[in-house]
Amino acid sequence: MNAPALCDIPVTLERGQREVFCGLTGIVWLHRKMQDAFFLVVGSRTCAHLLQSAAGVMIFSEPRFATAIMQEKDLAGLANANEELDRIVHRLLDRRPDIKTLFLVGSCPSEVIKLDLGKAAERLSLTHQGRVRVLNYTGSGIETTFTEGEDTCLEAMVQAAPETEAAQLLVVGTLPDVVEDQFQRLLDEAGISEAAGQIVFFPPRRAETLPTIGPNTRFMLVQPFLNATRRALLGKGCQHIPALFPFGVNGTTAWLNAAAEACGVASTRVEAACAAPAARASKSLAHYRDTLGGKRIWFMPDSQLEIPLARFLEQECGARLLEIGVPYLDRQTLGAELACLPDNSGIVEGQDVDRQLDRLREANPDLVVCGLGLANPLEAEGYCSKWSIELVFSPIHGFEQAGDLAELFARPLRRKSRLTV
């Protein structure tokens, strides 16, 4: 399938001080998805504190992430970092023989950046050959926003994936298991699964079962921040099916129709499969139009979900878009979404946080979607805020979650209304 013409909607570029969350945060949902994987962060005590606070305390089971902390002798260059890393990995695998895939995750300290974790992963894979696969990626807050940790992780998995000539449709991006099951049923009922050869969700529920990919692999993204993963799949000869992202009724219907068209399935089959769940979703969304209709929304750049969520709010909830800030914008990934936004949408790529806050205060929006670092200060100034990180942790894809997605934006508006009565 040919990629659509790139939308020429104007985008303002900003470069300056940024407010973004660390890419290590992706471990929180990746380790829940891949039940046999372990994430070993090579970093500082700050990295360990971040993961502990972001993931919470696991009381009844041992967590499948940890931090190989750079100690004082490492920072002073007195220890052989590779030997120390090998020792920690050996001890971990002896204690946890159930680990089948081990991710070495890079972080911000300069001593970690200097360490070649790619070579370390190759060395450890050979040392423990047949027992565990060792991969590496970066979650450094210097190099990634918090959702890009997933992108670099999946990119590493693509590079390690074996090749196949089999026809298949790869659904790319981490989904909660319940949402993945809903998508599988829709693809089955629409006849897409049979026409595609097979449906493969990536990442898999078990990291040990890497998908096989090749020139007869078509793929669709369900997360808009997987730019490096998309390029890696294209580099392996896979075929990208561009589409809207499956948020809300319009996005989910368009996503399924794009899959059907690429696989040669009649649109009538998609309509039949979508009729009941789309009707339920539309009924659910109707409850939120009074709350969200006409509300002026401002997106600060944080999760890279901003553009498809803005499209959802404008098209299906009647909201007005004041400014849509995105950390990075890849027009190949988001071309279909950009084409659905109003021509006057104020899209800003990158960030100069002081200038954006000046514009925000002048515009005085009804709701600000932003990161944790800005939410509380803005609330103190009287603004209503929505934590963008909650939109990543919550099930929001597909028909059945459309009302839940609208609820996430409506809830802070209702809360402010009650507090100001």
ZIVEN-V601726 format. One record per residue. N is the residue number from 1. SS is DSSP state (alpha for helix, beta for strand, coil for the rest). Layout:
{{N/SS} {N/SS}}
This chain:
{{1/coil} {2/coil} {3/coil} {4/coil} {5/coil} {6/coil} {7/coil} {8/coil} {9/coil} {10/coil} {11/beta} {12/beta} {13/beta} {14/beta} {15/beta} {16/coil} {17/coil} {18/coil} {19/coil} {20/coil} {21/coil} {22/coil} {23/alpha} {24/alpha} {25/alpha} {26/alpha} {27/alpha} {28/alpha} {29/alpha} {30/alpha} {31/alpha} {32/alpha} {33/alpha} {34/coil} {35/coil} {36/coil} {37/beta} {38/beta} {39/beta} {40/beta} {41/beta} {42/beta} {43/beta} {44/coil} {45/alpha} {46/alpha} {47/alpha} {48/alpha} {49/alpha} {50/alpha} {51/alpha} {52/alpha} {53/alpha} {54/alpha} {55/alpha} {56/coil} {57/coil} {58/coil} {59/coil} {60/coil} {61/coil} {62/coil} {63/coil} {64/coil} {65/beta} {66/beta} {67/beta} {68/beta} {69/beta} {70/coil} {71/coil} {72/alpha} {73/alpha} {74/alpha} {75/alpha} {76/coil} {77/coil} {78/coil} {79/coil} {80/coil} {81/alpha} {82/alpha} {83/alpha} {84/alpha} {85/alpha} {86/alpha} {87/alpha} {88/alpha} {89/alpha} {90/alpha} {91/alpha} {92/alpha} {93/alpha} {94/alpha} {95/alpha} {96/coil} {97/coil} {98/coil} {99/coil} {100/coil} {101/beta} {102/beta} {103/beta} {104/beta} {105/beta} {106/beta} {107/coil} {108/coil} {109/coil} {110/alpha} {111/alpha} {112/alpha} {113/alpha} {114/alpha} {115/coil} {116/coil} {117/alpha} {118/alpha} {119/alpha} {120/alpha} {121/alpha} {122/alpha} {123/alpha} {124/alpha} {125/alpha} {126/alpha} {127/alpha} {128/coil} {129/coil} {130/coil} {131/coil} {132/coil} {133/beta} {134/beta} {135/beta} {136/beta} {137/beta} {138/beta} {139/coil} {140/coil} {141/coil} {142/coil} {143/coil} {144/coil} {145/coil} {146/coil} {147/coil} {148/alpha} {149/alpha} {150/alpha} {151/alpha} {152/alpha} {153/alpha} {154/alpha} {155/alpha} {156/alpha} {157/alpha} {158/alpha} {159/alpha} {160/alpha} {161/coil} {162/coil} {163/beta} {164/coil} {165/coil} {166/coil} {167/coil} {168/beta} {169/beta} {170/beta} {171/beta} {172/beta} {173/coil} {174/coil} {175/coil} {176/coil} {177/alpha} {178/alpha} {179/alpha} {180/alpha} {181/alpha} {182/alpha} {183/alpha} {184/alpha} {185/alpha} {186/alpha} {187/alpha} {188/alpha} {189/alpha} {190/coil} {191/coil} {192/alpha} {193/alpha} {194/alpha} {195/alpha} {196/alpha} {197/coil} {198/coil} {199/beta} {200/beta} {201/beta} {202/beta} {203/coil} {204/coil} {205/coil} {206/coil} {207/coil} {208/coil} {209/coil} {210/coil} {211/coil} {212/coil} {213/beta} {214/coil} {215/coil} {216/coil} {217/beta} {218/beta} {219/beta} {220/beta} {221/beta} {222/coil} {223/coil} {224/coil} {225/coil} {226/coil} {227/alpha} {228/alpha} {229/alpha} {230/alpha} {231/alpha} {232/alpha} {233/alpha} {234/alpha} {235/alpha} {236/coil} {237/coil} {238/coil} {239/beta} {240/beta} {241/coil} {242/coil} {243/coil} {244/coil} {245/coil} {246/coil} {247/beta} {248/alpha} {249/alpha} {250/alpha} {251/alpha} {252/alpha} {253/alpha} {254/alpha} {255/alpha} {256/alpha} {257/alpha} {258/alpha} {259/alpha} {260/alpha} {261/alpha} {262/alpha} {263/alpha} {264/coil} {265/coil} {266/coil} {267/alpha} {268/alpha} {269/alpha} {270/alpha} {271/alpha} {272/alpha} {273/alpha} {274/alpha} {275/alpha} {276/alpha} {277/alpha} {278/alpha} {279/alpha} {280/alpha} {281/alpha} {282/alpha} {283/alpha} {284/alpha} {285/alpha} {286/alpha} {287/coil} {288/coil} {289/alpha} {290/alpha} {291/alpha} {292/alpha} {293/coil} {294/coil} {295/coil} {296/beta} {297/beta} {298/beta} {299/beta} {300/coil} {301/coil} {302/coil} {303/coil} {304/coil} {305/coil} {306/alpha} {307/alpha} {308/alpha} {309/alpha} {310/alpha} {311/alpha} {312/alpha} {313/alpha} {314/alpha} {315/alpha} {316/alpha} {317/alpha} {318/coil} {319/coil} {320/beta} {321/beta} {322/beta} {323/beta} {324/beta} {325/beta} {326/beta} {327/coil} {328/coil} {329/coil} {330/coil} {331/alpha} {332/alpha} {333/alpha} {334/alpha} {335/alpha} {336/alpha} {337/alpha} {338/alpha} {339/alpha} {340/alpha} {341/coil} {342/coil} {343/coil} {344/coil} {345/coil} {346/coil} {347/beta} {348/beta} {349/beta} {350/beta} {351/beta} {352/coil} {353/alpha} {354/alpha} {355/alpha} {356/alpha} {357/alpha} {358/alpha} {359/alpha} {360/alpha} {361/alpha} {362/alpha} {363/alpha} {364/coil} {365/coil} {366/coil} {367/beta} {368/beta} {369/beta} {370/beta} {371/coil} {372/alpha} {373/alpha} {374/alpha} {375/alpha} {376/alpha} {377/alpha} {378/alpha} {379/alpha} {380/alpha} {381/coil} {382/coil} {383/coil} {384/coil} {385/beta} {386/beta} {387/beta} {388/alpha} {389/alpha} {390/alpha} {391/alpha} {392/alpha} {393/alpha} {394/coil} {395/coil} {396/coil} {397/coil} {398/beta} {399/coil} {400/coil} {401/coil} {402/alpha} {403/alpha} {404/alpha} {405/alpha} {406/alpha} {407/alpha} {408/alpha} {409/alpha} {410/alpha} {411/alpha} {412/alpha} {413/alpha} {414/alpha} {415/alpha} {416/alpha} {417/alpha} {418/alpha} {419/alpha} {420/coil} {421/coil}}
